[in-house]
Amino acid sequence: MTMRSEVSPMRIEVLYVGQCPHHLPTMKRIDTVLHDEGFRADVREILVQDVSTAQRLNFLGSPTVRVNGIDIEPAAMERRDFGLMCRRYAGGVPSHLLIRAAVRSASNQGGEEQ
């Protein structure tokens, strides 16, 4: 299998609060999607510890996943309810479909080979 993002790896950030039960399952899901899609990414975990950090980072709750700085949920761009809280996804964690769509979109915008 060839990795498609050899030139400029995409950046994935997972913002979370301590003791978030959905943090590690989200990380595993991201790894699965990257493997299945044949992409490489710089995946970073960012612990959000206080309200001021949450507001500075535009943190919409734990876990928040951003690909190249863009939230994986399209509707998130409209939201302004930043703070220390859990984030609700159907099933508790972001779906494979939601992560896959964000990764593919970032890849297409980066001009990488398909």
CORURBEL-V471239 format. One record per backbone hydrogen bond with DSSP energy under -0.5 kcal/mol. NH is the residue of the N-H (numbers start at 0). CO is the residue of the C=O. If there is no record, write none. Layout:
nh=[NH & NH]
co=[CO & CO]
This chain:
nh=[3 & 9 & 11 & 11 & 12 & 13 & 14 & 14 & 15 & 19 & 20 & 22 & 25 & 26 & 27 & 28 & 29 & 30 & 31 & 32 & 33 & 34 & 35 & 36 & 37 & 38 & 41 & 42 & 43 & 43 & 45 & 46 & 47 & 48 & 53 & 54 & 55 & 56 & 57 & 58 & 59 & 61 & 62 & 63 & 65 & 66 & 67 & 67 & 69 & 71 & 73 & 75 & 76 & 77 & 78 & 81 & 82 & 84 & 86 & 88 & 91 & 98 & 99 & 100 & 101 & 102 & 103 & 104 & 105 & 106 & 107 & 108 & 109 & 110 & 111]
co=[37 & 39 & 9 & 41 & 65 & 43 & 12 & 63 & 45 & 16 & 18 & 19 & 21 & 22 & 23 & 24 & 25 & 26 & 27 & 28 & 29 & 30 & 31 & 32 & 33 & 33 & 9 & 40 & 11 & 41 & 13 & 44 & 15 & 46 & 49 & 50 & 51 & 52 & 54 & 53 & 57 & 84 & 14 & 14 & 12 & 69 & 10 & 65 & 66 & 64 & 71 & 72 & 73 & 74 & 75 & 79 & 58 & 82 & 61 & 86 & 88 & 94 & 95 & 96 & 97 & 98 & 99 & 100 & 101 & 102 & 103 & 104 & 105 & 107 & 106]
